[in-house]
Amino acid sequence: MKKNLIDLLKKNRKQKGFTLIEMVIVIAIVVMLLVIIAPNLVQQKQRAQTKTDEAFRTTLQTQVELYNDEHPSKKLTSSLEDLATAKDSQGDSYLSEDQKKKLSKYRLENGKVVLINEKK
């Protein structure tokens, strides 16, 4: 009887929960996943920025060519500043305000738009 009572008390004392080793294993798995995923996120962000820069460079190149077609006597060949202030034949600006803010990352070389920090 006494033994049954002691066994019953021991069963009641057992608490449900995680052991320290189980918690360490879970934390180790989470850290390993972060080590694998984090560099990939950085690469994805860099790739997205590169594609954005290339798309904007293409847009600027199109606007430069449009400006040069509409103003054959004063073609843009070395500076994008004229494009930022110029108006087209309908009186609209060639670039939006947001595009004008991004203009400092680009330059014009022989009529071609180039990203300033671009590797050749």
Phi and psi restraints in degrees (range 20) as a CNS / XPLOR table:
assign (resid 1 and name C) (resid 2 and name N)
       (resid 2 and name CA) (resid 2 and name C) 1.0 -62.2 20.0 2
assign (resid 2 and name N) (resid 2 and name CA)
       (resid 2 and name C) (resid 3 and name N) 1.0 -40.9 20.0 2
assign (resid 2 and name C) (resid 3 and name N)
       (resid 3 and name CA) (resid 3 and name C) 1.0 -63.9 20.0 2
assign (resid 3 and name N) (resid 3 and name CA)
       (resid 3 and name C) (resid 4 and name N) 1.0 -41.1 20.0 2
assign (resid 3 and name C) (resid 4 and name N)
       (resid 4 and name CA) (resid 4 and name C) 1.0 -62.9 20.0 2
assign (resid 4 and name N) (resid 4 and name CA)
       (resid 4 and name C) (resid 5 and name N) 1.0 -38.6 20.0 2
assign (resid 4 and name C) (resid 5 and name N)
       (resid 5 and name CA) (resid 5 and name C) 1.0 -66.6 20.0 2
assign (resid 5 and name N) (resid 5 and name CA)
       (resid 5 and name C) (resid 6 and name N) 1.0 -41.9 20.0 2
assign (resid 5 and name C) (resid 6 and name N)
       (resid 6 and name CA) (resid 6 and name C) 1.0 -65.1 20.0 2
assign (resid 6 and name N) (resid 6 and name CA)
       (resid 6 and name C) (resid 7 and name N) 1.0 -43.0 20.0 2
assign (resid 6 and name C) (resid 7 and name N)
       (resid 7 and name CA) (resid 7 and name C) 1.0 -62.1 20.0 2
assign (resid 7 and name N) (resid 7 and name CA)
       (resid 7 and name C) (resid 8 and name N) 1.0 -40.1 20.0 2
assign (resid 7 and name C) (resid 8 and name N)
       (resid 8 and name CA) (resid 8 and name C) 1.0 -64.5 20.0 2
assign (resid 8 and name N) (resid 8 and name CA)
       (resid 8 and name C) (resid 9 and name N) 1.0 -42.0 20.0 2
assign (resid 8 and name C) (resid 9 and name N)
       (resid 9 and name CA) (resid 9 and name C) 1.0 -65.7 20.0 2
assign (resid 9 and name N) (resid 9 and name CA)
       (resid 9 and name C) (resid 10 and name N) 1.0 -39.6 20.0 2
assign (resid 9 and name C) (resid 10 and name N)
       (resid 10 and name CA) (resid 10 and name C) 1.0 -64.1 20.0 2
assign (resid 10 and name N) (resid 10 and name CA)
       (resid 10 and name C) (resid 11 and name N) 1.0 -40.0 20.0 2
assign (resid 10 and name C) (resid 11 and name N)
       (resid 11 and name CA) (resid 11 and name C) 1.0 -64.8 20.0 2
assign (resid 11 and name N) (resid 11 and name CA)
       (resid 11 and name C) (resid 12 and name N) 1.0 -39.1 20.0 2
assign (resid 11 and name C) (resid 12 and name N)
       (resid 12 and name CA) (resid 12 and name C) 1.0 -70.6 20.0 2
assign (resid 12 and name N) (resid 12 and name CA)
       (resid 12 and name C) (resid 13 and name N) 1.0 -29.1 20.0 2
assign (resid 12 and name C) (resid 13 and name N)
       (resid 13 and name CA) (resid 13 and name C) 1.0 -74.4 20.0 2
assign (resid 13 and name N) (resid 13 and name CA)
       (resid 13 and name C) (resid 14 and name N) 1.0 -25.3 20.0 2
assign (resid 13 and name C) (resid 14 and name N)
       (resid 14 and name CA) (resid 14 and name C) 1.0 -62.9 20.0 2
assign (resid 14 and name N) (resid 14 and name CA)
       (resid 14 and name C) (resid 15 and name N) 1.0 120.5 20.0 2
assign (resid 14 and name C) (resid 15 and name N)
       (resid 15 and name CA) (resid 15 and name C) 1.0 -101.3 20.0 2
assign (resid 15 and name N) (resid 15 and name CA)
       (resid 15 and name C) (resid 16 and name N) 1.0 145.8 20.0 2
assign (resid 15 and name C) (resid 16 and name N)
       (resid 16 and name CA) (resid 16 and name C) 1.0 -86.4 20.0 2
assign (resid 16 and name N) (resid 16 and name CA)
       (resid 16 and name C) (resid 17 and name N) 1.0 143.1 20.0 2
assign (resid 16 and name C) (resid 17 and name N)
       (resid 17 and name CA) (resid 17 and name C) 1.0 163.0 20.0 2
assign (resid 17 and name N) (resid 17 and name CA)
       (resid 17 and name C) (resid 18 and name N) 1.0 -175.1 20.0 2
assign (resid 17 and name C) (resid 18 and name N)
       (resid 18 and name CA) (resid 18 and name C) 1.0 -95.8 20.0 2
assign (resid 18 and name N) (resid 18 and name CA)
       (resid 18 and name C) (resid 19 and name N) 1.0 143.8 20.0 2
assign (resid 18 and name C) (resid 19 and name N)
       (resid 19 and name CA) (resid 19 and name C) 1.0 -84.4 20.0 2
assign (resid 19 and name N) (resid 19 and name CA)
       (resid 19 and name C) (resid 20 and name N) 1.0 166.1 20.0 2
assign (resid 19 and name C) (resid 20 and name N)
       (resid 20 and name CA) (resid 20 and name C) 1.0 -61.4 20.0 2
assign (resid 20 and name N) (resid 20 and name CA)
       (resid 20 and name C) (resid 21 and name N) 1.0 -39.8 20.0 2
assign (resid 20 and name C) (resid 21 and name N)
       (resid 21 and name CA) (resid 21 and name C) 1.0 -64.4 20.0 2
assign (resid 21 and name N) (resid 21 and name CA)
       (resid 21 and name C) (resid 22 and name N) 1.0 -41.2 20.0 2
assign (resid 21 and name C) (resid 22 and name N)
       (resid 22 and name CA) (resid 22 and name C) 1.0 -62.5 20.0 2
assign (resid 22 and name N) (resid 22 and name CA)
       (resid 22 and name C) (resid 23 and name N) 1.0 -41.2 20.0 2
assign (resid 22 and name C) (resid 23 and name N)
       (resid 23 and name CA) (resid 23 and name C) 1.0 -65.7 20.0 2
assign (resid 23 and name N) (resid 23 and name CA)
       (resid 23 and name C) (resid 24 and name N) 1.0 -41.2 20.0 2
assign (resid 23 and name C) (resid 24 and name N)
       (resid 24 and name CA) (resid 24 and name C) 1.0 -63.0 20.0 2
assign (resid 24 and name N) (resid 24 and name CA)
       (resid 24 and name C) (resid 25 and name N) 1.0 -40.6 20.0 2
assign (resid 24 and name C) (resid 25 and name N)
       (resid 25 and name CA) (resid 25 and name C) 1.0 -63.8 20.0 2
assign (resid 25 and name N) (resid 25 and name CA)
       (resid 25 and name C) (resid 26 and name N) 1.0 -44.3 20.0 2
assign (resid 25 and name C) (resid 26 and name N)
       (resid 26 and name CA) (resid 26 and name C) 1.0 -62.8 20.0 2
assign (resid 26 and name N) (resid 26 and name CA)
       (resid 26 and name C) (resid 27 and name N) 1.0 -44.9 20.0 2
assign (resid 26 and name C) (resid 27 and name N)
       (resid 27 and name CA) (resid 27 and name C) 1.0 -63.3 20.0 2
assign (resid 27 and name N) (resid 27 and name CA)
       (resid 27 and name C) (resid 28 and name N) 1.0 -40.1 20.0 2
assign (resid 27 and name C) (resid 28 and name N)
       (resid 28 and name CA) (resid 28 and name C) 1.0 -62.3 20.0 2
assign (resid 28 and name N) (resid 28 and name CA)
       (resid 28 and name C) (resid 29 and name N) 1.0 -41.1 20.0 2
assign (resid 28 and name C) (resid 29 and name N)
       (resid 29 and name CA) (resid 29 and name C) 1.0 -64.7 20.0 2
assign (resid 29 and name N) (resid 29 and name CA)
       (resid 29 and name C) (resid 30 and name N) 1.0 -43.6 20.0 2
assign (resid 29 and name C) (resid 30 and name N)
       (resid 30 and name CA) (resid 30 and name C) 1.0 -62.1 20.0 2
assign (resid 30 and name N) (resid 30 and name CA)
       (resid 30 and name C) (resid 31 and name N) 1.0 -43.5 20.0 2
assign (resid 30 and name C) (resid 31 and name N)
       (resid 31 and name CA) (resid 31 and name C) 1.0 -62.5 20.0 2
assign (resid 31 and name N) (resid 31 and name CA)
       (resid 31 and name C) (resid 32 and name N) 1.0 -42.1 20.0 2
assign (resid 31 and name C) (resid 32 and name N)
       (resid 32 and name CA) (resid 32 and name C) 1.0 -62.7 20.0 2
assign (resid 32 and name N) (resid 32 and name CA)
       (resid 32 and name C) (resid 33 and name N) 1.0 -40.5 20.0 2
assign (resid 32 and name C) (resid 33 and name N)
       (resid 33 and name CA) (resid 33 and name C) 1.0 -64.0 20.0 2
assign (resid 33 and name N) (resid 33 and name CA)
       (resid 33 and name C) (resid 34 and name N) 1.0 -41.8 20.0 2
assign (resid 33 and name C) (resid 34 and name N)
       (resid 34 and name CA) (resid 34 and name C) 1.0 -63.9 20.0 2
assign (resid 34 and name N) (resid 34 and name CA)
       (resid 34 and name C) (resid 35 and name N) 1.0 -38.8 20.0 2
assign (resid 34 and name C) (resid 35 and name N)
       (resid 35 and name CA) (resid 35 and name C) 1.0 -63.9 20.0 2
assign (resid 35 and name N) (resid 35 and name CA)
       (resid 35 and name C) (resid 36 and name N) 1.0 -33.9 20.0 2
assign (resid 35 and name C) (resid 36 and name N)
       (resid 36 and name CA) (resid 36 and name C) 1.0 -77.9 20.0 2
assign (resid 36 and name N) (resid 36 and name CA)
       (resid 36 and name C) (resid 37 and name N) 1.0 -41.6 20.0 2
assign (resid 36 and name C) (resid 37 and name N)
       (resid 37 and name CA) (resid 37 and name C) 1.0 -81.1 20.0 2
assign (resid 37 and name N) (resid 37 and name CA)
       (resid 37 and name C) (resid 38 and name N) 1.0 -40.6 20.0 2
assign (resid 37 and name C) (resid 38 and name N)
       (resid 38 and name CA) (resid 38 and name C) 1.0 -56.8 20.0 2
assign (resid 38 and name N) (resid 38 and name CA)
       (resid 38 and name C) (resid 39 and name N) 1.0 -48.9 20.0 2
assign (resid 38 and name C) (resid 39 and name N)
       (resid 39 and name CA) (resid 39 and name C) 1.0 -61.6 20.0 2
assign (resid 39 and name N) (resid 39 and name CA)
       (resid 39 and name C) (resid 40 and name N) 1.0 -34.6 20.0 2
assign (resid 39 and name C) (resid 40 and name N)
       (resid 40 and name CA) (resid 40 and name C) 1.0 -63.9 20.0 2
assign (resid 40 and name N) (resid 40 and name CA)
       (resid 40 and name C) (resid 41 and name N) 1.0 -38.6 20.0 2
assign (resid 40 and name C) (resid 41 and name N)
       (resid 41 and name CA) (resid 41 and name C) 1.0 -64.4 20.0 2
assign (resid 41 and name N) (resid 41 and name CA)
       (resid 41 and name C) (resid 42 and name N) 1.0 -39.8 20.0 2
assign (resid 41 and name C) (resid 42 and name N)
       (resid 42 and name CA) (resid 42 and name C) 1.0 -64.2 20.0 2
assign (resid 42 and name N) (resid 42 and name CA)
       (resid 42 and name C) (resid 43 and name N) 1.0 -43.3 20.0 2
assign (resid 42 and name C) (resid 43 and name N)
       (resid 43 and name CA) (resid 43 and name C) 1.0 -63.2 20.0 2
assign (resid 43 and name N) (resid 43 and name CA)
       (resid 43 and name C) (resid 44 and name N) 1.0 -41.0 20.0 2
assign (resid 43 and name C) (resid 44 and name N)
       (resid 44 and name CA) (resid 44 and name C) 1.0 -62.9 20.0 2
assign (resid 44 and name N) (resid 44 and name CA)
       (resid 44 and name C) (resid 45 and name N) 1.0 -40.6 20.0 2
assign (resid 44 and name C) (resid 45 and name N)
       (resid 45 and name CA) (resid 45 and name C) 1.0 -64.7 20.0 2
assign (resid 45 and name N) (resid 45 and name CA)
       (resid 45 and name C) (resid 46 and name N) 1.0 -42.3 20.0 2
assign (resid 45 and name C) (resid 46 and name N)
       (resid 46 and name CA) (resid 46 and name C) 1.0 -64.2 20.0 2
assign (resid 46 and name N) (resid 46 and name CA)
       (resid 46 and name C) (resid 47 and name N) 1.0 -41.4 20.0 2
assign (resid 46 and name C) (resid 47 and name N)
       (resid 47 and name CA) (resid 47 and name C) 1.0 -63.5 20.0 2
assign (resid 47 and name N) (resid 47 and name CA)
       (resid 47 and name C) (resid 48 and name N) 1.0 -41.9 20.0 2
assign (resid 47 and name C) (resid 48 and name N)
       (resid 48 and name CA) (resid 48 and name C) 1.0 -63.7 20.0 2
assign (resid 48 and name N) (resid 48 and name CA)
       (resid 48 and name C) (resid 49 and name N) 1.0 -41.4 20.0 2
assign (resid 48 and name C) (resid 49 and name N)
       (resid 49 and name CA) (resid 49 and name C) 1.0 -64.8 20.0 2
assign (resid 49 and name N) (resid 49 and name CA)
       (resid 49 and name C) (resid 50 and name N) 1.0 -39.8 20.0 2
assign (resid 49 and name C) (resid 50 and name N)
       (resid 50 and name CA) (resid 50 and name C) 1.0 -62.4 20.0 2
assign (resid 50 and name N) (resid 50 and name CA)
       (resid 50 and name C) (resid 51 and name N) 1.0 -44.0 20.0 2
assign (resid 50 and name C) (resid 51 and name N)
       (resid 51 and name CA) (resid 51 and name C) 1.0 -66.0 20.0 2
assign (resid 51 and name N) (resid 51 and name CA)
       (resid 51 and name C) (resid 52 and name N) 1.0 -38.3 20.0 2
assign (resid 51 and name C) (resid 52 and name N)
       (resid 52 and name CA) (resid 52 and name C) 1.0 -63.7 20.0 2
assign (resid 52 and name N) (resid 52 and name CA)
       (resid 52 and name C) (resid 53 and name N) 1.0 -45.5 20.0 2
assign (resid 52 and name C) (resid 53 and name N)
       (resid 53 and name CA) (resid 53 and name C) 1.0 -61.2 20.0 2
assign (resid 53 and name N) (resid 53 and name CA)
       (resid 53 and name C) (resid 54 and name N) 1.0 -41.8 20.0 2
assign (resid 53 and name C) (resid 54 and name N)
       (resid 54 and name CA) (resid 54 and name C) 1.0 -66.1 20.0 2
assign (resid 54 and name N) (resid 54 and name CA)
       (resid 54 and name C) (resid 55 and name N) 1.0 -40.8 20.0 2
assign (resid 54 and name C) (resid 55 and name N)
       (resid 55 and name CA) (resid 55 and name C) 1.0 -64.5 20.0 2
assign (resid 55 and name N) (resid 55 and name CA)
       (resid 55 and name C) (resid 56 and name N) 1.0 -41.8 20.0 2
assign (resid 55 and name C) (resid 56 and name N)
       (resid 56 and name CA) (resid 56 and name C) 1.0 -68.8 20.0 2
assign (resid 56 and name N) (resid 56 and name CA)
       (resid 56 and name C) (resid 57 and name N) 1.0 -36.4 20.0 2
assign (resid 56 and name C) (resid 57 and name N)
       (resid 57 and name CA) (resid 57 and name C) 1.0 -60.9 20.0 2
assign (resid 57 and name N) (resid 57 and name CA)
       (resid 57 and name C) (resid 58 and name N) 1.0 -40.8 20.0 2
assign (resid 57 and name C) (resid 58 and name N)
       (resid 58 and name CA) (resid 58 and name C) 1.0 -64.1 20.0 2
assign (resid 58 and name N) (resid 58 and name CA)
       (resid 58 and name C) (resid 59 and name N) 1.0 -41.9 20.0 2
assign (resid 58 and name C) (resid 59 and name N)
       (resid 59 and name CA) (resid 59 and name C) 1.0 -61.5 20.0 2
assign (resid 59 and name N) (resid 59 and name CA)
       (resid 59 and name C) (resid 60 and name N) 1.0 -45.9 20.0 2
assign (resid 59 and name C) (resid 60 and name N)
       (resid 60 and name CA) (resid 60 and name C) 1.0 -61.6 20.0 2
assign (resid 60 and name N) (resid 60 and name CA)
       (resid 60 and name C) (resid 61 and name N) 1.0 -41.2 20.0 2
assign (resid 60 and name C) (resid 61 and name N)
       (resid 61 and name CA) (resid 61 and name C) 1.0 -61.5 20.0 2
assign (resid 61 and name N) (resid 61 and name CA)
       (resid 61 and name C) (resid 62 and name N) 1.0 -41.1 20.0 2
assign (resid 61 and name C) (resid 62 and name N)
       (resid 62 and name CA) (resid 62 and name C) 1.0 -62.6 20.0 2
assign (resid 62 and name N) (resid 62 and name CA)
       (resid 62 and name C) (resid 63 and name N) 1.0 -42.0 20.0 2
assign (resid 62 and name C) (resid 63 and name N)
       (resid 63 and name CA) (resid 63 and name C) 1.0 -68.1 20.0 2
assign (resid 63 and name N) (resid 63 and name CA)
       (resid 63 and name C) (resid 64 and name N) 1.0 -36.7 20.0 2
assign (resid 63 and name C) (resid 64 and name N)
       (resid 64 and name CA) (resid 64 and name C) 1.0 -63.3 20.0 2
assign (resid 64 and name N) (resid 64 and name CA)
       (resid 64 and name C) (resid 65 and name N) 1.0 -44.7 20.0 2
assign (resid 64 and name C) (resid 65 and name N)
       (resid 65 and name CA) (resid 65 and name C) 1.0 -64.8 20.0 2
assign (resid 65 and name N) (resid 65 and name CA)
       (resid 65 and name C) (resid 66 and name N) 1.0 -38.6 20.0 2
assign (resid 65 and name C) (resid 66 and name N)
       (resid 66 and name CA) (resid 66 and name C) 1.0 -63.5 20.0 2
assign (resid 66 and name N) (resid 66 and name CA)
       (resid 66 and name C) (resid 67 and name N) 1.0 -44.7 20.0 2
assign (resid 66 and name C) (resid 67 and name N)
       (resid 67 and name CA) (resid 67 and name C) 1.0 -60.2 20.0 2
assign (resid 67 and name N) (resid 67 and name CA)
       (resid 67 and name C) (resid 68 and name N) 1.0 -46.1 20.0 2
assign (resid 67 and name C) (resid 68 and name N)
       (resid 68 and name CA) (resid 68 and name C) 1.0 -64.0 20.0 2
assign (resid 68 and name N) (resid 68 and name CA)
       (resid 68 and name C) (resid 69 and name N) 1.0 -34.4 20.0 2
assign (resid 68 and name C) (resid 69 and name N)
       (resid 69 and name CA) (resid 69 and name C) 1.0 -68.5 20.0 2
assign (resid 69 and name N) (resid 69 and name CA)
       (resid 69 and name C) (resid 70 and name N) 1.0 -37.7 20.0 2
assign (resid 69 and name C) (resid 70 and name N)
       (resid 70 and name CA) (resid 70 and name C) 1.0 -82.6 20.0 2
assign (resid 70 and name N) (resid 70 and name CA)
       (resid 70 and name C) (resid 71 and name N) 1.0 -20.3 20.0 2
assign (resid 70 and name C) (resid 71 and name N)
       (resid 71 and name CA) (resid 71 and name C) 1.0 -129.8 20.0 2
assign (resid 71 and name N) (resid 71 and name CA)
       (resid 71 and name C) (resid 72 and name N) 1.0 70.6 20.0 2
assign (resid 71 and name C) (resid 72 and name N)
       (resid 72 and name CA) (resid 72 and name C) 1.0 -64.7 20.0 2
assign (resid 72 and name N) (resid 72 and name CA)
       (resid 72 and name C) (resid 73 and name N) 1.0 -23.7 20.0 2
assign (resid 72 and name C) (resid 73 and name N)
       (resid 73 and name CA) (resid 73 and name C) 1.0 -78.9 20.0 2
assign (resid 73 and name N) (resid 73 and name CA)
       (resid 73 and name C) (resid 74 and name N) 1.0 -22.3 20.0 2
assign (resid 73 and name C) (resid 74 and name N)
       (resid 74 and name CA) (resid 74 and name C) 1.0 -133.6 20.0 2
assign (resid 74 and name N) (resid 74 and name CA)
       (resid 74 and name C) (resid 75 and name N) 1.0 67.6 20.0 2
assign (resid 74 and name C) (resid 75 and name N)
       (resid 75 and name CA) (resid 75 and name C) 1.0 -68.8 20.0 2
assign (resid 75 and name N) (resid 75 and name CA)
       (resid 75 and name C) (resid 76 and name N) 1.0 147.1 20.0 2
assign (resid 75 and name C) (resid 76 and name N)
       (resid 76 and name CA) (resid 76 and name C) 1.0 -81.6 20.0 2
assign (resid 76 and name N) (resid 76 and name CA)
       (resid 76 and name C) (resid 77 and name N) 1.0 124.8 20.0 2
assign (resid 76 and name C) (resid 77 and name N)
       (resid 77 and name CA) (resid 77 and name C) 1.0 -131.0 20.0 2
assign (resid 77 and name N) (resid 77 and name CA)
       (resid 77 and name C) (resid 78 and name N) 1.0 -22.9 20.0 2
assign (resid 77 and name C) (resid 78 and name N)
       (resid 78 and name CA) (resid 78 and name C) 1.0 -135.6 20.0 2
assign (resid 78 and name N) (resid 78 and name CA)
       (resid 78 and name C) (resid 79 and name N) 1.0 -8.0 20.0 2
assign (resid 78 and name C) (resid 79 and name N)
       (resid 79 and name CA) (resid 79 and name C) 1.0 -142.8 20.0 2
assign (resid 79 and name N) (resid 79 and name CA)
       (resid 79 and name C) (resid 80 and name N) 1.0 138.4 20.0 2
assign (resid 79 and name C) (resid 80 and name N)
       (resid 80 and name CA) (resid 80 and name C) 1.0 -93.0 20.0 2
assign (resid 80 and name N) (resid 80 and name CA)
       (resid 80 and name C) (resid 81 and name N) 1.0 -6.2 20.0 2
assign (resid 80 and name C) (resid 81 and name N)
       (resid 81 and name CA) (resid 81 and name C) 1.0 -61.8 20.0 2
assign (resid 81 and name N) (resid 81 and name CA)
       (resid 81 and name C) (resid 82 and name N) 1.0 -38.0 20.0 2
assign (resid 81 and name C) (resid 82 and name N)
       (resid 82 and name CA) (resid 82 and name C) 1.0 -63.1 20.0 2
assign (resid 82 and name N) (resid 82 and name CA)
       (resid 82 and name C) (resid 83 and name N) 1.0 -34.7 20.0 2
assign (resid 82 and name C) (resid 83 and name N)
       (resid 83 and name CA) (resid 83 and name C) 1.0 -65.8 20.0 2
assign (resid 83 and name N) (resid 83 and name CA)
       (resid 83 and name C) (resid 84 and name N) 1.0 -34.0 20.0 2
assign (resid 83 and name C) (resid 84 and name N)
       (resid 84 and name CA) (resid 84 and name C) 1.0 -67.7 20.0 2
assign (resid 84 and name N) (resid 84 and name CA)
       (resid 84 and name C) (resid 85 and name N) 1.0 -31.2 20.0 2
assign (resid 84 and name C) (resid 85 and name N)
       (resid 85 and name CA) (resid 85 and name C) 1.0 -102.4 20.0 2
assign (resid 85 and name N) (resid 85 and name CA)
       (resid 85 and name C) (resid 86 and name N) 1.0 -14.3 20.0 2
assign (resid 85 and name C) (resid 86 and name N)
       (resid 86 and name CA) (resid 86 and name C) 1.0 -73.3 20.0 2
assign (resid 86 and name N) (resid 86 and name CA)
       (resid 86 and name C) (resid 87 and name N) 1.0 154.3 20.0 2
assign (resid 86 and name C) (resid 87 and name N)
       (resid 87 and name CA) (resid 87 and name C) 1.0 -115.1 20.0 2
assign (resid 87 and name N) (resid 87 and name CA)
       (resid 87 and name C) (resid 88 and name N) 1.0 147.0 20.0 2
assign (resid 87 and name C) (resid 88 and name N)
       (resid 88 and name CA) (resid 88 and name C) 1.0 -82.4 20.0 2
assign (resid 88 and name N) (resid 88 and name CA)
       (resid 88 and name C) (resid 89 and name N) 1.0 -174.5 20.0 2
assign (resid 88 and name C) (resid 89 and name N)
       (resid 89 and name CA) (resid 89 and name C) 1.0 -64.2 20.0 2
assign (resid 89 and name N) (resid 89 and name CA)
       (resid 89 and name C) (resid 90 and name N) 1.0 -19.1 20.0 2
assign (resid 89 and name C) (resid 90 and name N)
       (resid 90 and name CA) (resid 90 and name C) 1.0 -98.2 20.0 2
assign (resid 90 and name N) (resid 90 and name CA)
       (resid 90 and name C) (resid 91 and name N) 1.0 3.3 20.0 2
assign (resid 90 and name C) (resid 91 and name N)
       (resid 91 and name CA) (resid 91 and name C) 1.0 87.3 20.0 2
assign (resid 91 and name N) (resid 91 and name CA)
       (resid 91 and name C) (resid 92 and name N) 1.0 6.8 20.0 2
assign (resid 91 and name C) (resid 92 and name N)
       (resid 92 and name CA) (resid 92 and name C) 1.0 -92.2 20.0 2
assign (resid 92 and name N) (resid 92 and name CA)
       (resid 92 and name C) (resid 93 and name N) 1.0 153.8 20.0 2
assign (resid 92 and name C) (resid 93 and name N)
       (resid 93 and name CA) (resid 93 and name C) 1.0 -74.1 20.0 2
assign (resid 93 and name N) (resid 93 and name CA)
       (resid 93 and name C) (resid 94 and name N) 1.0 148.4 20.0 2
assign (resid 93 and name C) (resid 94 and name N)
       (resid 94 and name CA) (resid 94 and name C) 1.0 -71.8 20.0 2
assign (resid 94 and name N) (resid 94 and name CA)
       (resid 94 and name C) (resid 95 and name N) 1.0 -27.3 20.0 2
assign (resid 94 and name C) (resid 95 and name N)
       (resid 95 and name CA) (resid 95 and name C) 1.0 -125.1 20.0 2
assign (resid 95 and name N) (resid 95 and name CA)
       (resid 95 and name C) (resid 96 and name N) 1.0 145.8 20.0 2
assign (resid 95 and name C) (resid 96 and name N)
       (resid 96 and name CA) (resid 96 and name C) 1.0 -76.6 20.0 2
assign (resid 96 and name N) (resid 96 and name CA)
       (resid 96 and name C) (resid 97 and name N) 1.0 170.3 20.0 2
assign (resid 96 and name C) (resid 97 and name N)
       (resid 97 and name CA) (resid 97 and name C) 1.0 -62.6 20.0 2
assign (resid 97 and name N) (resid 97 and name CA)
       (resid 97 and name C) (resid 98 and name N) 1.0 -40.2 20.0 2
assign (resid 97 and name C) (resid 98 and name N)
       (resid 98 and name CA) (resid 98 and name C) 1.0 -62.9 20.0 2
assign (resid 98 and name N) (resid 98 and name CA)
       (resid 98 and name C) (resid 99 and name N) 1.0 -40.4 20.0 2
assign (resid 98 and name C) (resid 99 and name N)
       (resid 99 and name CA) (resid 99 and name C) 1.0 -66.3 20.0 2
assign (resid 99 and name N) (resid 99 and name CA)
       (resid 99 and name C) (resid 100 and name N) 1.0 -37.2 20.0 2
assign (resid 99 and name C) (resid 100 and name N)
       (resid 100 and name CA) (resid 100 and name C) 1.0 -63.3 20.0 2
assign (resid 100 and name N) (resid 100 and name CA)
       (resid 100 and name C) (resid 101 and name N) 1.0 -35.0 20.0 2
assign (resid 100 and name C) (resid 101 and name N)
       (resid 101 and name CA) (resid 101 and name C) 1.0 -66.9 20.0 2
assign (resid 101 and name N) (resid 101 and name CA)
       (resid 101 and name C) (resid 102 and name N) 1.0 -32.5 20.0 2
assign (resid 101 and name C) (resid 102 and name N)
       (resid 102 and name CA) (resid 102 and name C) 1.0 -85.4 20.0 2
assign (resid 102 and name N) (resid 102 and name CA)
       (resid 102 and name C) (resid 103 and name N) 1.0 -6.3 20.0 2
assign (resid 102 and name C) (resid 103 and name N)
       (resid 103 and name CA) (resid 103 and name C) 1.0 -62.9 20.0 2
assign (resid 103 and name N) (resid 103 and name CA)
       (resid 103 and name C) (resid 104 and name N) 1.0 -26.1 20.0 2
assign (resid 103 and name C) (resid 104 and name N)
       (resid 104 and name CA) (resid 104 and name C) 1.0 -67.2 20.0 2
assign (resid 104 and name N) (resid 104 and name CA)
       (resid 104 and name C) (resid 105 and name N) 1.0 -16.4 20.0 2
assign (resid 104 and name C) (resid 105 and name N)
       (resid 105 and name CA) (resid 105 and name C) 1.0 -83.7 20.0 2
assign (resid 105 and name N) (resid 105 and name CA)
       (resid 105 and name C) (resid 106 and name N) 1.0 -2.1 20.0 2
assign (resid 105 and name C) (resid 106 and name N)
       (resid 106 and name CA) (resid 106 and name C) 1.0 -128.0 20.0 2
assign (resid 106 and name N) (resid 106 and name CA)
       (resid 106 and name C) (resid 107 and name N) 1.0 156.6 20.0 2
assign (resid 106 and name C) (resid 107 and name N)
       (resid 107 and name CA) (resid 107 and name C) 1.0 -139.7 20.0 2
assign (resid 107 and name N) (resid 107 and name CA)
       (resid 107 and name C) (resid 108 and name N) 1.0 167.0 20.0 2
assign (resid 107 and name C) (resid 108 and name N)
       (resid 108 and name CA) (resid 108 and name C) 1.0 -111.4 20.0 2
assign (resid 108 and name N) (resid 108 and name CA)
       (resid 108 and name C) (resid 109 and name N) 1.0 124.3 20.0 2
assign (resid 108 and name C) (resid 109 and name N)
       (resid 109 and name CA) (resid 109 and name C) 1.0 -123.3 20.0 2
assign (resid 109 and name N) (resid 109 and name CA)
       (resid 109 and name C) (resid 110 and name N) 1.0 111.0 20.0 2
assign (resid 109 and name C) (resid 110 and name N)
       (resid 110 and name CA) (resid 110 and name C) 1.0 52.7 20.0 2
assign (resid 110 and name N) (resid 110 and name CA)
       (resid 110 and name C) (resid 111 and name N) 1.0 41.9 20.0 2
assign (resid 110 and name C) (resid 111 and name N)
       (resid 111 and name CA) (resid 111 and name C) 1.0 83.6 20.0 2
assign (resid 111 and name N) (resid 111 and name CA)
       (resid 111 and name C) (resid 112 and name N) 1.0 0.4 20.0 2
assign (resid 111 and name C) (resid 112 and name N)
       (resid 112 and name CA) (resid 112 and name C) 1.0 -110.7 20.0 2
assign (resid 112 and name N) (resid 112 and name CA)
       (resid 112 and name C) (resid 113 and name N) 1.0 133.9 20.0 2
assign (resid 112 and name C) (resid 113 and name N)
       (resid 113 and name CA) (resid 113 and name C) 1.0 -80.1 20.0 2
assign (resid 113 and name N) (resid 113 and name CA)
       (resid 113 and name C) (resid 114 and name N) 1.0 132.0 20.0 2
assign (resid 113 and name C) (resid 114 and name N)
       (resid 114 and name CA) (resid 114 and name C) 1.0 -132.3 20.0 2
assign (resid 114 and name N) (resid 114 and name CA)
       (resid 114 and name C) (resid 115 and name N) 1.0 138.3 20.0 2
assign (resid 114 and name C) (resid 115 and name N)
       (resid 115 and name CA) (resid 115 and name C) 1.0 -69.9 20.0 2
assign (resid 115 and name N) (resid 115 and name CA)
       (resid 115 and name C) (resid 116 and name N) 1.0 132.8 20.0 2
assign (resid 115 and name C) (resid 116 and name N)
       (resid 116 and name CA) (resid 116 and name C) 1.0 -60.1 20.0 2
assign (resid 116 and name N) (resid 116 and name CA)
       (resid 116 and name C) (resid 117 and name N) 1.0 -44.1 20.0 2
assign (resid 116 and name C) (resid 117 and name N)
       (resid 117 and name CA) (resid 117 and name C) 1.0 -93.7 20.0 2
assign (resid 117 and name N) (resid 117 and name CA)
       (resid 117 and name C) (resid 118 and name N) 1.0 15.4 20.0 2
assign (resid 117 and name C) (resid 118 and name N)
       (resid 118 and name CA) (resid 118 and name C) 1.0 -70.7 20.0 2
assign (resid 118 and name N) (resid 118 and name CA)
       (resid 118 and name C) (resid 119 and name N) 1.0 136.1 20.0 2
assign (resid 118 and name C) (resid 119 and name N)
       (resid 119 and name CA) (resid 119 and name C) 1.0 -82.5 20.0 2
assign (resid 119 and name N) (resid 119 and name CA)
       (resid 119 and name C) (resid 120 and name N) 1.0 136.9 20.0 2
